[in-house]
Amino acid sequence: MVELPVWIAEDPVRFVVIVALVLLFARMVWRRLTRKYLPLSAEQAAERLDDGQTLFLDVRTGAELHGGTIPAAMHIPKHLLRRRLADLEISSDTPIVVYCQSGMRSASAARILTRHGFSEVYNLQGGMAAWRAHNLPVSSDD
């Protein structure tokens, strides 16, 4: 144990890098263990498409919409989601499938929704890329 302060003094940069990596890993594990939304595959999401209950929420940017959207999806860019939560006009127990291009921004958006009281929130794994890869229906406004 006496060697630790000596090692830190001799190589402070390596110590800081190791501590930072450990903290980032711990944060990632903590977020995964405490997340309240669920991952959903493209096939599972497609089963919910016409159920009349599930809201599909597209959180991509406006420019990304030109390639098409999931039919009847509502569009609110992720960076505006907190300000536009009232636009959802749904009850807190309405199922919501959130998606973006790859599934990363939608995970963050799903976290926002659960923190604001929405109880049944799903993140489309792989986003629109996975949806298209499974040849699922896409609406185009072109």
N, C-alpha and C positions, 0 to 999 in steps of 0.2 A: 504494500500500500504506500510505502514511502517513495517508491519509484514513480508513482503517478504524477505528483507535482513536478518532479524533475523532468519527466517526459513531456508534460504540458509546457514547461518553460523552454525546453529544447526544440519543440515542434508545435508551436501554438496554432499554426495554420491548419495542420492536419487535425488537431484536436477540434477546432471550430467546424471543420468540414464534417467530421464524424458526428459531432453533436447535432449539426444541422440535418444530416441524413437520418439520424435516429428520430429526431423530432418530426420530420416530414413523414417518415414511415408510421410513426405513432399516430399522427393526425389522419393519415389515410385509413389506418385500421379503425380508429375511433369513428370516423365518418361512416365507414361501411357497417360497423356494429350498431350504430345509432340511427341509421337512415330509416325513414318511415315510408318511403316509396318503394315500389317493387320493380324489378326488371321484367320486361315483357318481350318475347320474341316477335318477329314480324308475323309469323303464322298465328300466334295467339292474338296479336292485335287485329289481324284481319278478321278473326272470328267475331270481334266486337264491333266491326265496322258498321254493320246494319242492324245492331240490336236496339236502336232507338233510345239508348240510355247513355252511352259512352260519348264523351266529348273528346275529339282529337284536337290537340293544341300544337300548332306549328310555331316554334320559337326561332326560326331562321330569320335572317335579314331579308329585306324586300328583294334584293338582287338575287338571292338564292331561290326565290319562288318561281322564276322564269322557267326552271326545269320541270315544274309541276308540283302538285301537292297531293296529299291523301284526300280523297273526295270528302266534301263537307267539313273539312278541318277549319278551325278558327285560327287566324294568324295574329299573334302578338309577339313581336321580336323580344328575345330574352332581356335585352337591356332596358325595355320598357315595361316588363312584366309587373314589377312592384307597383308602378304608378297606375297600371291599368287592370288591376285585379277586379275592380268593380265591373269592368266590361264583360266579365265572364257570365254574370247573371245566372248563376246556377247554385244549387244548394251545396253545402260543404261535403255531402256524401255522394255526390254525382261522380261516377268513375271518369277519370281524366287520363288519357294517353298523351304524353308529351313527347314531341320528337323534334330533332334538328337534322343536320346533314349526317352526323356520325354517332350521335348519342352522348357527346360530352356536354354540350351546352344544355341539352334537355335534362341531364342529370342535375345540373345546377338549378334549372327552372323547377324541376320536380321538388327539390329541396325547399325552394321558396314557397311553393304551393302548400307543402305539408306544414311548414312553419306558420302559414296563415290559416290553418285550420281545415284544409281539405284532407279528407281521410282516405280516399281511395285513389291514389295517384300512381301511375305506372310510367316508367321510362322505356321508350322503344329502343331496344338494344340494336345498335348499328344504324339507327336513324333511317333517313330516306335511302341511304346506300343499301341497307339490308332489305328495305321494302322493295326497292327496284330489283335487287338481286333475286328476289323470290317471284318476280313478275306479277306483283300485286297491282291493283288498279291505281292509276294516277290521273288526277284531273289537271288539265292544262288550260290556262286562260289565254294562250297564244291565238 
